[in-house]
Each structure stands twice: as structure tokens, then as C-alpha cells.
Amino acid sequence: MGEFQTEGAELKKLVKIARTKSLAFAFCPAAGEEEPMFCLHRRKKPEILGKALRKESEQTKVAFGMATVEGKTLNMTCDRLVPGMSKKLKKFFRGQKLPLDVVVMDAEGQEVGG
């Protein structure tokens, strides 16, 4: 687990905060047998989280933006997208015992499938 990786109790705490205000996030999908990397942060900008997660994971594909939680739905407005992001994030959250539905939107607010 790296410096910016968010998991377990810390992730649950930040999801609770995301119910009241938008938080910056970054997501890097798994390559091969590796675990995907996801981080939420209260103060850092999404671009900074994306760069840090890219460096930490040594991957080229990283998504970042702002996230909010409404009910059981995690709404993610992405500045940069990764293919198949919503499916991979749903699986990640199930593994963290956080059964959230994930809605991924582009920077203009249009819902993106997959």
C-alpha cells in the first residue's frame, strides 16, 4: 500500500465525508495480478492526486476528478477517464465491503458507460 492509496476504515470515513461535499479522487486500474489503486483526498487537487498515483503505481492509465456520494451511488465527474472504470471500481468497492453503485461522468457531466 502506498502513500496515497485509500483502503479500509479510512476509505469508509472519506466516503461518509463525500456525502456532504465533493472530494478529489484518482484511480489506477490493475495491471495483471496487481490490485487497483484508488485514493480520495479532502484537500489535494485531482490533477496532483493523478500524478502521484501514476508515479506510485508505475502505470500509464490513471483517471482523476471529483466524487460525491448520494445514497448508495458514487457520482464521479472525471477530468480524465479510464476504459471500464465503473465496473472495476464497483469490484474494488465490493472488496472493501462498501457496496456502492458507481456512475462515471465526463467533464461536461455526460454519463459514460462501462
C-alpha positions in Angstrom: 0.0 0.0 0.0 1.4 3.4 -1.0 1.3 6.8 0.4 -1.9 7.9 -1.4 -3.7 4.6 -1.5 -7.0 4.7 0.4 -8.5 1.5 1.8 -10.5 0.0 4.7 -11.6 2.3 7.6 -10.0 5.4 6.0 -11.9 4.8 2.8 -15.2 4.4 4.6 -14.6 7.6 6.6 -13.9 9.6 3.4 -17.0 8.1 1.6 -19.0 9.4 4.6 -17.5 12.9 4.1 -18.2 12.7 0.4 -21.9 12.6 1.2 -21.7 16.3 2.2 -19.0 17.7 0.0 -17.1 16.8 -3.2 -13.7 15.1 -2.7 -10.9 14.7 -5.2 -10.1 11.2 -6.4 -7.7 9.3 -8.5 -8.0 5.7 -9.8 -5.4 3.4 -11.5 -6.7 0.1 -12.7 -4.8 -3.1 -12.0 -2.2 -4.5 -14.5 -2.2 -8.3 -14.4 -2.4 -9.7 -10.9 -2.0 -6.4 -9.1 -4.7 -4.7 -7.1 -6.2 -1.5 -8.5 -5.2 1.7 -6.7 -7.8 4.3 -5.6 -7.4 7.4 -3.5 -9.8 10.0 -2.1 -8.5 13.2 -0.6 -10.0 16.2 1.2 -7.7 19.0 0.1 -5.4 18.0 -2.7 -6.4 18.8 -6.3 -7.4 15.9 -8.6 -4.5 16.5 -11.0 -2.0 16.3 -8.2 -3.5 13.0 -7.0 -3.5 11.6 -10.5 0.2 12.4 -11.0 1.2 11.0 -7.6 -0.8 7.8 -8.2 0.6 7.4 -11.7 4.2 7.7 -10.3 3.4 5.4 -7.3 1.7 2.6 -9.4 4.1 2.9 -12.4 1.1 2.7 -14.8 0.2 5.0 -17.6 -3.6 4.9 -17.3 -4.9 7.0 -14.4 -8.3 8.6 -14.0 -9.0 11.6 -11.8 -11.7 14.1 -10.9 -14.2 14.9 -8.2 -16.5 12.4 -6.4 -19.7 12.8 -4.3 -22.0 10.2 -2.7 -25.8 10.4 -2.9 -27.5 7.5 -1.1 -25.8 4.3 -2.4 -24.5 5.9 -5.5 -20.9 7.3 -6.0 -21.0 10.0 -8.7 -17.7 10.6 -10.2 -17.0 13.6 -12.5 -13.8 12.8 -14.3 -11.2 15.1 -15.9 -9.5 12.0 -17.3 -11.2 8.6 -17.9 -10.0 5.0 -18.0 -11.9 2.4 -20.1 -14.1 0.1 -18.0 -13.7 2.3 -14.9 -17.2 1.9 -13.4 -17.0 -1.9 -13.5 -13.5 -2.0 -12.0 -14.5 0.5 -9.2 -17.6 -1.5 -8.3 -15.5 -4.6 -7.9 -12.9 -2.6 -5.8 -15.6 -1.2 -3.5 -17.2 -4.7 -3.1 -13.8 -5.9 -2.0 -13.6 -3.1 0.6 -17.1 -4.0 1.9 -18.6 -0.8 0.5 -21.4 -1.8 -1.8 -21.8 1.4 -3.9 -23.2 1.8 -7.4 -20.7 3.8 -9.5 -21.8 6.5 -12.0 -19.0 7.9 -14.1 -19.4 11.2 -15.9 -17.1 13.1 -18.2 -16.0 16.7 -17.5 -19.2 18.1 -19.2 -21.5 16.0 -16.9 -22.5 13.4 -19.6 -22.8 9.9 -18.2 -20.2 7.5 -19.6 -21.0 3.8 -20.0 -18.6 1.0 -18.9 
